[in-house]
Amino acid sequence: MYEKLETCPSCKHPQFDNFLICEDYSVSKESFALVKCKKCELVFTNPRPSKNELGKYYESNEYISHTNKGNSLINILYKLVRSYTLISKRKILQQFHDSGTVLDYGCGTGDFLRVLEKKGLETFGIEPNEQAKKLAEKQVKGKVLGSVEEVPGDQKFDVITAWHVVEHISELRETLKLLRKRLNKDGHFIVAVPNINSHDATIYKEKWAGYDVPRHLYHFSQASFKNLAEKSKFKLVKTLPMKFDSFYVSLLSEKYKNGKSNLIKGLLNGLASNRKAATTGEYSSLIYILKKN
């Protein structure tokens, strides 16, 4: 079953323009329409699978954040780079909080939580996918819960992270509101999302793996994400690049575009995207550091 949104999930404006038609290359092979809000310019998938139906679009061994089993060339490269990126994420977090409590929203199989625990941080995870949640529970000491509502009533956090998760959330503004309530007064909310204004998005257009329909419900530019943050009563502190994402996304996009992997071309396009972003700031994915407004 599908649901059609009548207003923008970020600013509630009722008018949109058609943007793109994209295919789900990973699971269903269905096509989905993307529209663009005429007011805040958020791009979002519309119509989209209902919340109860979304789970079936994650049912693939190649969906690596839920299984750790993906063994395609692209996923093998992803796993090789992951150890470095996990340390990089930890260092970003520790720029703002070297101790305290951390909630990783959408923690997947718990790899980031494990890295934080090794540095003595107290961790909580939220992971609605039961398969991924069970894997996380096996490798971390902290609690792994299924939803924000399961967090103990008086528990608050110094840092909440959401690494490539916000674009998946059905109840967008409502969930950000709940997370904000769980953040300490001087806490930080760290969010990473794909960037539709990146050079690799421009190269691959509707074949760009960053759209990942229908699992990605929202497709952010820097302007539309900042608007969402402000509507959710956060202020933007800093924006940082995720430079490895351009390579991973370009490799996947090459496969979607040509039906087979092209390692050299994917890596070259990823490099070209990062070089252009060094001037424009429009990296394939961006990390937004937020505080309560």
Stockholm file with secondary structure:
# STOCKHOLM 1.0

chainA/1-293         MYEKLETCPSCKHPQFDNFLICEDYSVSKESFALVKCKKCELVFTNPRPSKNELGKYYESNEYISHTNKGNSLINILYKLVRSYTLISKRKILQQFHDSGTVLDYGCGTGDFLRVLEKKGLETFGIEPNEQAKKLAEKQVKGKVLGSVEEVPGDQKFDVITAWHVVEHISELRETLKLLRKRLNKDGHFIVAVPNINSHDATIYKEKWAGYDVPRHLYHFSQASFKNLAEKSKFKLVKTLPMKFDSFYVSLLSEKYKNGKSNLIKGLLNGLASNRKAATTGEYSSLIYILKKN
#=GR chainA/1-293 SS CEECCSSCTTTCCSCEEEEEEEECTTTTCCEEEEEEETTTCCEEESSEECTTTGGGGGCCTTCHHHHSCCCSHHHHHHHHHHHHHHHHHHHHHHHHCSSSEEEEETCTTSHHHHHHHHTTCEEEEECCCHHHHHHHHHHCSSEEESSGGGSCTTCCEEEEEEETCGGGCSSHHHHHHHHHHTEEEEEEEEEEEECTTSHHHHHHGGGCTTTCTTTCCEECCHHHHHHHHHHTTEEEEEEEECTTHHHHHHHHHHHHHHSSCCHHHHHHHHHHHHHHHHHHCCCSEEEEEEEEC
#=GC SS_cons         CEECCSSCTTTCCSCEEEEEEEECTTTTCCEEEEEEETTTCCEEESSEECTTTGGGGGCCTTCHHHHSCCCSHHHHHHHHHHHHHHHHHHHHHHHHCSSSEEEEETCTTSHHHHHHHHTTCEEEEECCCHHHHHHHHHHCSSEEESSGGGSCTTCCEEEEEEETCGGGCSSHHHHHHHHHHTEEEEEEEEEEEECTTSHHHHHHGGGCTTTCTTTCCEECCHHHHHHHHHHTTEEEEEEEECTTHHHHHHHHHHHHHHSSCCHHHHHHHHHHHHHHHHHHCCCSEEEEEEEEC
//
